Amino acid sequence: MRYFKLFGIFFLTALAARMEYRANFLMALVIVSLESSGMLLGLYLFYQNGYDLGGWRWQEALAVMGSARFLEGIFVSWLNPNLQRISERVQQGTLDFVLLKPVDSQFWVSTESFTVWGLPSFLVAGLLLGYATVTTGLELPYLLLALAFASLLFYSLAFTLATTTIWFVKLYNVVNVLGAVLWNAQYPVTAYDRPFRLFMTYVLPVYFMTTVPAELALGRKGPEILIPLGLLALAFFLFSRVFWRFALRSYGSASS
C-alpha cells in the first residue's frame, strides 16, 4: 500500500504541474488526433483497395491499432519521461539520492515523473477499442487482462534498454527504439512477411503486446493464451529487476 500511495503522490504532483499549461495539452490532443487520423486513413486505404491484412477484417484491425495506441499512451506518459532521466542521473550523480531512499530504486526511477501528453493516445485507444467492441462483439474482460500483461511486458523491455545507459551514458534516447517499433505494431503482425513477422514475435515480442490481446478479445485465440502471455511478461519483468541490480554494481556514485 505504501507504493500505491507513493505512486498516487507522484501522479497528482506531476499532473498539477503539467496542467498549468492547458494550451499545451489541447495542442497535444490535436496532434495525436491528426496522427491517429493519418493512421486510420492508411489502414482504410488498404481495405479500400481490397488488400487483406493477414485475414483481418477492418473492425478487427482497429482492435490491434487501439492496443498499439494504448501502449503508446503508456510510453509517452510514463516510460519516456522517466527512463530517459536514468542517463541524466548517472551523468550528474543524482542517482545516489534515489539509491539512498527507503524505496525500491527501480520503482522510483520508473514512476517519479508523468506527462499529460500521452492522455490523448489513451482517449484514441478507448474510442478505437470501443468501436471494435460494438461492431465485433469483442470480449472486453479478456482484452483488459491481456493489455495489463502487454503493458508489463512493454515496460520490462523499455526498462531493460534504459538500464544499459548506466554503461553507455550517451544513449539516453535508447528507449525511443520501442516507440518506433510501436509504429509498426499498429497493424496485425500476421500481415507482415515471414522474416519480419518472426522478428516481431521472437526478437522484439511486439506480437504479444498488440496482436495477441486483439486476437484474444476477438475470439481468434482461446483464454489459454493468457498463460504464456502472463508468464512471458513476468519473466521479462524479473529479468529487468535482475539486470538493474547487476548494472548498479557498475555505477560509480558521485561520492565514490
Backbone bond lengths (Angstrom), bond angles and torsions (degrees), N, CA, C in turn:
res aa  C-N    CA-C-N  psi(-1)  N-CA   C-N-CA  omega(-1)  CA-C   N-CA-C  phi
1 M - - - 1.453 - - 1.530 111.17 -
2 R 1.332 116.01 -30.16 1.467 119.43 179.28 1.520 111.19 -61.51
3 Y 1.334 116.08 -38.48 1.457 120.10 -178.89 1.528 111.05 -72.72
4 F 1.320 117.07 -35.59 1.461 119.77 175.95 1.531 110.77 -63.59
5 K 1.329 116.41 -42.29 1.466 120.08 178.52 1.522 110.71 -64.62
6 L 1.326 115.87 -41.47 1.464 119.91 179.57 1.522 111.02 -64.74
7 F 1.336 116.49 -40.62 1.460 119.84 177.53 1.531 110.12 -62.86
8 G 1.336 116.60 -40.60 1.464 119.99 178.10 1.522 112.20 -61.65
9 I 1.334 116.45 -39.29 1.467 120.38 177.62 1.528 110.61 -64.91
10 F 1.346 116.49 -45.23 1.464 120.35 177.18 1.519 110.69 -56.48
11 F 1.332 115.74 -47.53 1.461 121.23 -175.13 1.525 111.43 -64.09
12 L 1.320 117.15 -50.08 1.461 120.42 -176.49 1.525 111.64 -66.45
13 T 1.333 116.54 -37.86 1.468 119.92 178.93 1.526 110.97 -64.87
14 A 1.332 115.59 -46.60 1.460 119.48 -179.72 1.528 111.07 -66.61
15 L 1.338 116.78 -38.50 1.461 120.23 -179.90 1.522 110.82 -64.57
16 A 1.337 116.62 -42.67 1.468 119.86 179.06 1.521 111.14 -62.19
17 A 1.345 116.17 -38.52 1.469 119.58 179.67 1.522 111.55 -68.98
18 R 1.328 117.00 -41.15 1.467 120.34 -176.51 1.528 112.11 -73.35
19 M 1.337 117.60 -34.54 1.458 120.28 -176.03 1.517 112.71 -74.81
20 E 1.338 116.73 -0.89 1.471 118.78 171.89 1.523 110.06 -66.11
21 Y 1.317 116.35 -21.66 1.466 121.34 -177.11 1.531 108.06 -115.19
22 R 1.308 116.19 71.56 1.463 121.36 -175.06 1.525 112.02 -64.95
23 A 1.328 116.01 -32.53 1.463 119.29 179.63 1.519 110.71 -62.43
24 N 1.339 117.05 -36.18 1.462 120.19 177.76 1.525 111.17 -64.71
25 F 1.337 116.08 -39.19 1.461 119.36 177.87 1.522 110.97 -63.71
26 L 1.319 116.71 -43.43 1.468 119.93 178.83 1.527 110.86 -63.61
27 M 1.328 116.67 -38.24 1.455 120.30 177.55 1.535 110.34 -64.86
28 A 1.339 116.22 -40.51 1.460 120.09 177.59 1.524 110.86 -62.88
29 L 1.338 116.46 -37.97 1.460 120.95 178.01 1.522 111.06 -62.54
30 V 1.334 115.89 -41.79 1.463 120.25 178.96 1.528 110.47 -65.73
31 I 1.347 116.94 -43.75 1.466 120.74 -177.71 1.522 110.97 -64.00
32 V 1.336 116.59 -45.72 1.469 119.74 179.93 1.523 110.68 -65.82
33 S 1.318 117.30 -36.65 1.461 120.55 177.85 1.522 111.23 -63.35
34 L 1.331 116.33 -42.86 1.465 120.40 178.17 1.528 110.94 -66.06
35 E 1.329 115.84 -41.44 1.467 120.35 179.11 1.520 110.70 -63.02
36 S 1.332 116.44 -44.61 1.463 120.45 179.66 1.528 110.79 -66.82
37 S 1.319 116.78 -35.60 1.468 120.06 177.65 1.523 110.51 -63.81
38 G 1.355 116.09 -39.38 1.458 119.71 177.20 1.525 111.57 -63.84
39 M 1.338 117.34 -40.50 1.464 121.15 177.62 1.524 111.15 -64.11
40 L 1.329 115.31 -44.00 1.464 119.47 179.23 1.521 111.18 -63.79
41 L 1.330 116.43 -38.58 1.459 120.02 178.51 1.520 110.38 -63.64
42 G 1.346 116.74 -43.32 1.454 120.00 178.27 1.514 111.84 -61.91
43 L 1.336 116.88 -41.87 1.463 120.69 178.34 1.520 110.59 -66.26
44 Y 1.335 116.35 -39.81 1.466 121.15 -179.98 1.528 111.45 -63.73
45 L 1.335 116.05 -38.38 1.464 119.81 -179.52 1.533 111.27 -65.27
46 F 1.338 116.69 -34.52 1.455 119.88 175.72 1.530 110.45 -57.49
47 Y 1.332 115.42 -47.87 1.462 120.02 -175.63 1.523 112.19 -76.24
48 Q 1.321 117.01 -28.56 1.456 120.07 176.80 1.527 111.57 -64.79
49 N 1.328 115.13 -33.28 1.467 120.09 -179.05 1.518 113.07 -90.65
50 G 1.327 115.51 8.79 1.457 119.22 176.09 1.513 114.83 80.59
51 Y 1.342 117.40 10.74 1.461 120.24 -179.79 1.515 109.40 -77.10
52 D 1.320 115.92 136.81 1.461 121.20 -177.19 1.530 109.01 -105.04
53 L 1.329 116.84 115.29 1.456 120.89 -179.81 1.526 109.98 -82.31
54 G 1.315 115.16 78.36 1.462 119.91 175.74 1.510 114.21 62.41
55 G 1.329 118.11 28.74 1.458 120.90 179.17 1.524 114.31 83.50
56 W 1.317 116.94 14.80 1.470 121.19 179.76 1.524 110.09 -96.42
57 R 1.320 116.22 131.72 1.466 120.66 173.71 1.536 109.34 -75.66
58 W 1.334 115.00 164.52 1.458 121.48 -176.88 1.533 111.22 -55.05
59 Q 1.332 117.79 -49.99 1.458 120.36 -177.52 1.528 111.39 -65.52
60 E 1.328 116.33 -33.27 1.465 119.85 179.44 1.524 111.06 -70.41
61 A 1.317 116.59 -40.16 1.465 120.50 178.80 1.530 111.28 -63.51
62 L 1.334 116.63 -28.97 1.463 119.93 177.69 1.525 111.40 -65.05
63 A 1.335 117.05 -30.33 1.463 120.40 178.13 1.527 110.57 -65.73
64 V 1.337 116.62 -37.89 1.467 120.53 177.17 1.524 110.10 -66.49
65 M 1.326 115.84 -44.13 1.465 119.53 179.18 1.521 110.74 -63.83
66 G 1.336 117.30 -37.66 1.460 120.69 177.48 1.517 111.73 -63.45
67 S 1.330 117.14 -40.09 1.465 121.00 177.26 1.521 110.80 -62.95
68 A 1.335 116.19 -41.67 1.466 120.51 179.29 1.525 111.19 -64.69
69 R 1.331 117.26 -40.10 1.463 119.87 179.34 1.530 111.15 -67.77
70 F 1.332 116.71 -33.08 1.457 120.43 177.09 1.526 110.53 -63.50
71 L 1.335 116.55 -45.54 1.466 120.28 178.26 1.521 111.15 -66.51
72 E 1.320 116.68 -33.43 1.463 118.91 177.24 1.527 110.35 -65.15
73 G 1.337 116.28 -36.68 1.457 119.55 176.67 1.523 111.51 -61.03
74 I 1.336 116.46 -42.02 1.464 121.05 176.68 1.521 110.40 -63.64
75 F 1.327 116.10 -42.29 1.463 120.54 -178.64 1.521 111.19 -63.13
76 V 1.310 117.04 -47.17 1.469 120.84 -176.21 1.526 111.40 -72.90
77 S 1.337 117.26 -38.25 1.463 120.77 -174.73 1.517 113.19 -77.26
78 W 1.348 116.71 -42.63 1.467 119.66 -172.84 1.528 114.07 -117.24
79 L 1.310 116.10 -53.26 1.461 118.66 -169.12 1.524 112.96 -65.86
80 N 1.313 116.68 -51.94 1.461 119.62 -175.55 1.533 113.09 -61.49
81 P 1.343 119.59 -49.84 1.472 118.36 -178.40 1.526 113.86 -66.72
82 N 1.325 117.62 -26.89 1.461 119.90 -179.47 1.520 112.93 -87.04
83 L 1.320 116.62 -48.53 1.455 119.54 -172.07 1.519 112.63 -72.85
84 Q 1.322 117.57 -28.37 1.459 118.62 176.13 1.523 111.83 -67.73
85 R 1.322 117.70 -21.52 1.465 121.34 -178.77 1.527 112.33 -78.85
86 I 1.338 117.80 -12.79 1.460 119.31 178.60 1.521 110.00 -60.72
87 S 1.331 116.85 -45.09 1.456 120.83 177.77 1.530 110.87 -60.74
88 E 1.326 116.66 -41.84 1.470 121.05 179.16 1.527 110.87 -63.69
89 R 1.330 116.74 -40.65 1.465 120.14 179.13 1.527 110.96 -64.01
90 V 1.332 116.75 -39.00 1.458 120.94 -179.54 1.530 109.76 -66.92
91 Q 1.337 116.63 -44.17 1.460 120.68 -179.50 1.518 112.13 -62.23
92 Q 1.323 116.70 -42.52 1.463 121.13 -174.71 1.524 113.13 -90.95
93 G 1.336 116.36 -7.80 1.460 119.72 -179.42 1.513 113.95 78.99
94 T 1.344 117.56 8.19 1.465 120.20 -178.15 1.520 112.85 -79.57
95 L 1.327 116.80 -5.47 1.459 118.97 173.98 1.532 110.12 -64.32
96 D 1.326 116.45 -22.42 1.470 121.11 176.20 1.522 110.89 -55.17
97 F 1.339 116.34 -44.18 1.463 120.65 -176.53 1.527 111.33 -64.63
98 V 1.342 116.23 -32.86 1.463 119.92 177.93 1.524 110.32 -70.53
99 L 1.330 116.62 -43.55 1.459 121.05 -176.94 1.527 111.83 -67.73
100 L 1.328 117.30 -24.35 1.460 120.79 -179.67 1.519 113.28 -84.93
101 K 1.331 117.65 -10.95 1.462 120.57 -178.39 1.534 110.32 -76.90
102 P 1.327 117.48 148.12 1.474 121.12 179.34 1.524 112.10 -78.74
103 V 1.322 115.74 45.13 1.462 122.88 -178.54 1.517 107.42 -138.37
104 D 1.308 116.78 148.83 1.454 120.19 177.54 1.527 109.62 -57.33
105 S 1.327 116.72 126.35 1.461 121.16 -173.80 1.528 112.21 -66.17
106 Q 1.322 118.06 -35.37 1.456 120.07 178.91 1.525 110.61 -65.15
107 F 1.329 116.19 -40.75 1.467 120.08 177.15 1.520 110.63 -60.95
108 W 1.335 116.70 -44.13 1.473 120.43 -175.76 1.531 111.06 -64.51
109 V 1.328 116.83 -49.82 1.468 118.86 -175.78 1.524 111.54 -71.81
110 S 1.329 117.92 -14.43 1.465 120.85 -178.66 1.518 113.44 -92.89
111 T 1.334 117.80 -20.58 1.467 119.69 -170.22 1.523 114.71 -127.80
112 E 1.318 118.27 -2.51 1.464 119.68 -172.43 1.520 112.96 -61.78
113 S 1.314 117.33 -38.37 1.465 120.71 -174.60 1.531 110.94 -109.93
114 F 1.311 115.90 161.01 1.462 122.99 -179.71 1.520 108.33 -157.00
115 T 1.319 116.51 140.34 1.462 120.53 174.82 1.521 109.62 -124.86
116 V 1.300 115.61 154.63 1.469 120.71 -179.16 1.525 112.16 -86.60
117 W 1.352 117.19 -3.32 1.453 119.12 -173.82 1.527 111.78 -68.14
118 G 1.321 117.93 -18.75 1.459 119.51 178.85 1.518 113.76 -87.29
119 L 1.347 117.81 -11.34 1.462 120.54 -178.10 1.530 112.83 -61.25
120 P 1.339 119.61 -39.71 1.466 118.41 176.20 1.528 112.92 -59.73
121 S 1.345 117.35 -33.34 1.474 119.96 177.88 1.521 110.65 -65.73
122 F 1.343 116.39 -38.38 1.467 119.55 175.80 1.524 110.48 -63.38
123 L 1.329 116.50 -39.30 1.466 120.96 179.37 1.523 110.66 -62.91
124 V 1.333 116.25 -47.35 1.468 120.56 178.73 1.527 110.58 -62.49
125 A 1.337 116.77 -41.73 1.466 120.89 178.64 1.525 110.53 -60.68
126 G 1.335 116.52 -42.25 1.459 119.96 178.48 1.518 112.72 -62.21
127 L 1.334 116.32 -40.26 1.470 120.41 179.47 1.527 111.06 -66.61
128 L 1.329 116.98 -44.25 1.463 120.58 -179.18 1.527 111.55 -65.47
129 L 1.339 115.94 -45.69 1.464 119.64 -179.22 1.527 110.84 -69.89
130 G 1.337 116.58 -34.18 1.458 119.42 176.20 1.519 111.92 -64.25
131 Y 1.339 116.08 -42.83 1.463 119.76 177.53 1.525 111.10 -64.40
132 A 1.340 116.16 -41.33 1.461 119.86 178.44 1.524 111.17 -64.36
133 T 1.332 116.35 -35.75 1.463 120.08 178.91 1.522 111.38 -63.49
134 V 1.326 116.75 -43.86 1.467 121.75 -177.69 1.522 111.32 -69.35
135 T 1.330 117.77 -40.32 1.469 121.02 -172.21 1.524 114.28 -88.09
136 T 1.331 117.99 -20.33 1.468 119.50 -176.22 1.526 113.36 -121.26
137 G 1.335 117.99 -3.57 1.451 119.79 -177.06 1.511 112.32 70.46
138 L 1.297 116.03 34.03 1.460 123.21 -177.03 1.531 110.77 -59.85
139 E 1.353 116.89 135.82 1.463 123.13 -179.22 1.527 109.33 -80.63
140 L 1.327 116.50 99.27 1.460 121.36 -173.21 1.534 113.40 -64.68
141 P 1.353 120.87 -42.75 1.478 118.90 179.63 1.520 112.66 -59.14
142 Y 1.336 117.22 -42.48 1.464 120.35 177.91 1.527 110.52 -62.81
143 L 1.332 115.57 -39.50 1.458 119.68 -178.79 1.525 110.95 -63.56
144 L 1.329 117.42 -45.55 1.459 121.28 -178.19 1.528 111.48 -63.23
145 L 1.331 116.42 -41.72 1.466 119.47 178.93 1.525 110.66 -66.79
146 A 1.329 116.11 -41.89 1.473 119.76 178.98 1.525 110.79 -64.95
147 L 1.333 117.63 -38.71 1.461 120.77 178.36 1.529 111.49 -66.66
148 A 1.341 116.71 -32.29 1.463 119.72 176.88 1.536 109.95 -64.74
149 F 1.330 116.44 -44.81 1.468 120.20 177.20 1.532 110.67 -65.26
150 A 1.341 116.58 -41.30 1.462 120.66 179.99 1.527 110.75 -63.34
151 S 1.332 116.90 -38.10 1.464 120.65 179.08 1.521 110.86 -65.78
152 L 1.341 116.88 -40.71 1.460 120.35 177.83 1.526 110.90 -64.50
153 L 1.323 116.54 -40.92 1.461 121.04 177.89 1.533 110.51 -64.12
154 F 1.324 117.05 -44.11 1.461 122.05 -179.84 1.523 110.83 -63.17
155 Y 1.331 116.18 -44.12 1.465 120.34 177.95 1.527 111.02 -61.12
156 S 1.328 116.81 -44.17 1.462 120.63 -177.15 1.516 111.49 -62.43
157 L 1.337 116.65 -41.07 1.463 120.16 177.38 1.522 111.12 -64.41
158 A 1.332 116.27 -45.65 1.466 120.66 -178.78 1.523 110.82 -64.06
159 F 1.329 117.08 -42.44 1.466 120.00 -178.51 1.528 111.33 -67.25
160 T 1.326 116.69 -38.26 1.463 119.89 177.97 1.521 110.50 -62.46
161 L 1.331 116.72 -43.14 1.463 119.78 177.08 1.529 111.34 -63.22
162 A 1.325 116.10 -42.97 1.462 119.88 -179.09 1.524 111.67 -65.27
163 T 1.319 117.15 -31.45 1.469 121.11 -179.56 1.521 111.70 -63.11
164 T 1.330 117.21 -29.15 1.472 120.05 -179.43 1.526 112.07 -63.54
165 T 1.337 117.74 -17.30 1.466 119.61 179.59 1.527 112.08 -70.85
166 I 1.322 118.12 -11.31 1.464 119.79 173.46 1.530 109.58 -63.93
167 W 1.342 116.27 -33.20 1.466 120.40 175.85 1.528 111.93 -91.99
168 F 1.355 114.85 -40.69 1.464 120.64 -175.80 1.521 108.39 -113.03
169 V 1.319 115.93 80.52 1.461 121.95 -169.22 1.526 112.33 -60.91
170 K 1.304 117.38 -33.50 1.467 120.83 -175.78 1.526 112.89 -71.76
171 L 1.320 117.22 -11.93 1.469 120.06 -179.87 1.522 110.62 -87.88
172 Y 1.329 116.30 49.24 1.459 120.68 -175.88 1.526 112.57 -66.39
173 N 1.333 117.74 -23.61 1.469 120.78 -178.03 1.519 112.69 -102.51
174 V 1.345 117.31 22.80 1.455 120.18 -176.85 1.535 111.77 -64.72
175 V 1.332 117.52 -28.16 1.467 119.77 -179.24 1.519 111.90 -68.17
176 N 1.341 116.72 -17.26 1.466 119.24 178.42 1.527 111.79 -66.37
177 V 1.332 116.75 -15.20 1.467 120.10 176.02 1.523 110.15 -58.55
178 L 1.339 115.82 -43.07 1.464 119.40 179.85 1.522 111.47 -69.46
179 G 1.330 116.30 -31.05 1.459 118.54 175.73 1.517 111.39 -63.33
180 A 1.345 116.21 -37.70 1.464 120.23 177.26 1.525 111.06 -69.80
181 V 1.339 116.17 -35.15 1.466 120.19 179.21 1.523 110.69 -63.21
182 L 1.339 116.51 -35.65 1.463 120.14 -179.75 1.522 112.12 -62.10
183 W 1.322 116.30 -25.20 1.468 119.20 178.40 1.531 110.76 -62.73
184 N 1.339 115.92 -40.47 1.460 120.31 177.88 1.522 112.12 -78.93
185 A 1.341 116.54 -22.91 1.464 120.39 -177.57 1.517 112.93 -77.13
186 Q 1.328 117.96 -4.88 1.462 119.62 -179.38 1.530 112.29 -73.33
187 Y 1.336 117.03 -12.68 1.462 121.83 176.63 1.527 108.84 -109.52
188 P 1.337 118.64 152.30 1.461 120.37 178.25 1.526 111.32 -55.70
189 V 1.315 116.75 131.04 1.460 120.78 -178.00 1.526 111.09 -61.09
190 T 1.327 116.01 -31.08 1.464 119.91 -178.84 1.528 112.35 -66.44
191 A 1.332 117.93 -11.10 1.463 120.72 179.85 1.526 112.08 -82.40
192 Y 1.343 117.86 -13.81 1.457 121.04 -177.59 1.533 111.18 -86.42
193 D 1.331 115.01 163.73 1.463 120.06 175.79 1.522 110.00 -63.84
194 R 1.327 115.32 158.36 1.457 121.09 -173.04 1.536 114.14 -55.34
195 P 1.335 121.19 -47.07 1.472 119.47 -178.90 1.524 112.64 -59.30
196 F 1.340 116.10 -46.29 1.463 119.56 -179.73 1.528 110.69 -68.35
197 R 1.333 116.37 -35.56 1.463 120.40 178.49 1.526 110.86 -63.88
198 L 1.320 116.94 -41.76 1.462 121.10 178.02 1.525 110.99 -65.31
199 F 1.336 116.14 -38.35 1.462 120.07 178.82 1.523 110.72 -63.81
200 M 1.327 117.77 -43.01 1.455 122.30 -177.28 1.528 112.47 -79.60
201 T 1.326 116.41 -2.68 1.462 120.17 177.01 1.515 111.93 -104.89
202 Y 1.340 116.85 -43.45 1.460 120.19 -171.62 1.531 114.07 -109.33
203 V 1.333 118.65 -22.22 1.464 120.82 178.91 1.530 109.89 -94.89
204 L 1.314 116.56 -61.98 1.461 122.23 170.00 1.526 106.52 -110.14
205 P 1.322 118.64 103.13 1.479 120.96 -170.38 1.521 114.25 -71.13
206 V 1.333 115.24 56.63 1.460 120.35 178.99 1.523 110.83 -64.80
207 Y 1.330 116.03 -33.07 1.461 120.95 179.18 1.521 111.14 -53.96
208 F 1.329 117.17 -41.34 1.462 121.17 -177.86 1.520 112.03 -76.31
209 M 1.326 117.69 -16.98 1.464 120.52 -176.49 1.522 113.15 -91.23
210 T 1.316 118.52 -28.89 1.468 120.10 -176.26 1.524 112.89 -125.11
211 T 1.318 117.48 -47.80 1.460 119.82 -175.19 1.524 112.14 -74.36
212 V 1.340 117.59 -42.51 1.470 120.47 -179.04 1.528 112.26 -61.50
213 P 1.362 120.25 -46.21 1.470 118.22 176.29 1.525 112.95 -56.83
214 A 1.327 116.40 -39.62 1.469 119.27 178.98 1.526 110.78 -68.27
215 E 1.337 117.65 -42.34 1.468 120.98 178.87 1.526 111.20 -61.49
216 L 1.315 116.45 -40.38 1.456 120.95 179.82 1.523 110.63 -65.72
217 A 1.329 116.40 -46.79 1.458 120.83 -177.83 1.527 112.06 -66.94
218 L 1.326 116.80 -29.58 1.458 121.32 -178.56 1.529 112.71 -88.70
219 G 1.318 116.86 -2.99 1.460 120.01 -179.93 1.509 114.00 83.91
220 R 1.333 117.96 7.21 1.465 121.27 176.72 1.524 111.07 -72.15
221 K 1.338 115.88 -27.21 1.456 122.50 176.25 1.525 107.92 -123.91
222 G 1.332 115.88 148.98 1.447 120.17 177.28 1.514 111.97 -81.45
223 P 1.343 117.84 166.75 1.472 121.36 -179.88 1.525 113.23 -58.68
224 E 1.329 116.71 -19.76 1.465 118.85 -179.27 1.527 112.67 -64.62
225 I 1.349 117.59 -17.93 1.467 120.27 178.74 1.527 110.59 -67.82
226 L 1.346 117.11 -18.40 1.460 120.52 178.46 1.529 111.53 -65.40
227 I 1.322 116.44 -28.42 1.470 119.43 -178.38 1.529 111.15 -66.47
228 P 1.359 119.00 -55.44 1.469 117.40 177.55 1.525 113.01 -64.64
229 L 1.339 117.38 -32.73 1.467 119.76 178.40 1.523 110.37 -64.90
230 G 1.329 116.70 -45.20 1.460 120.44 179.09 1.519 112.30 -66.07
231 L 1.339 116.94 -40.78 1.465 120.51 179.26 1.526 110.94 -66.13
232 L 1.339 116.33 -38.28 1.466 120.13 178.81 1.525 110.37 -64.97
233 A 1.338 116.50 -44.31 1.461 120.58 179.29 1.526 110.60 -63.20
234 L 1.329 116.90 -42.60 1.458 120.86 -179.96 1.528 110.88 -65.73
235 A 1.326 117.03 -41.16 1.464 121.16 -179.90 1.527 110.82 -62.67
236 F 1.327 117.54 -44.27 1.464 120.59 179.32 1.533 110.80 -67.27
237 F 1.335 116.54 -35.66 1.462 119.55 179.01 1.528 110.81 -66.11
238 L 1.322 116.78 -45.52 1.461 120.32 178.12 1.523 111.09 -62.99
239 F 1.343 115.89 -38.48 1.459 118.88 177.34 1.524 110.75 -63.59
240 S 1.341 116.96 -39.82 1.475 119.69 -179.83 1.525 110.68 -62.62
241 R 1.329 117.75 -35.45 1.463 120.66 179.45 1.533 110.77 -70.85
242 V 1.328 115.90 -44.04 1.462 119.58 178.56 1.528 110.33 -63.59
243 F 1.337 115.97 -42.22 1.462 120.54 -178.92 1.529 110.93 -65.88
244 W 1.321 117.75 -37.10 1.460 121.94 178.03 1.534 110.90 -63.74
245 R 1.309 116.09 -45.73 1.464 119.84 179.23 1.530 111.17 -65.30
246 F 1.329 115.95 -37.31 1.460 119.74 177.57 1.535 110.54 -65.98
247 A 1.326 117.00 -41.22 1.463 121.15 -178.49 1.528 111.11 -66.61
248 L 1.332 117.18 -34.56 1.465 119.75 -179.34 1.511 112.36 -63.94
249 R 1.327 117.83 -21.25 1.462 119.60 177.37 1.531 111.11 -66.21
250 S 1.336 115.69 -23.89 1.473 120.19 -179.45 1.516 111.89 -93.67
251 Y 1.317 117.02 -3.11 1.461 119.83 -177.81 1.528 110.44 -79.16
252 G 1.330 116.11 123.98 1.455 121.90 175.36 1.514 108.67 -96.87
253 S 1.314 117.20 107.52 1.453 120.70 -174.52 1.529 110.97 -69.22
254 A 1.333 115.40 166.44 1.459 120.66 -177.87 1.529 111.32 -67.14
255 S 1.316 116.48 -20.92 1.475 119.80 -177.21 1.507 113.13 -98.34
256 S 1.387 116.78 -2.44 1.469 119.33 -176.24 1.524 111.35 -96.05
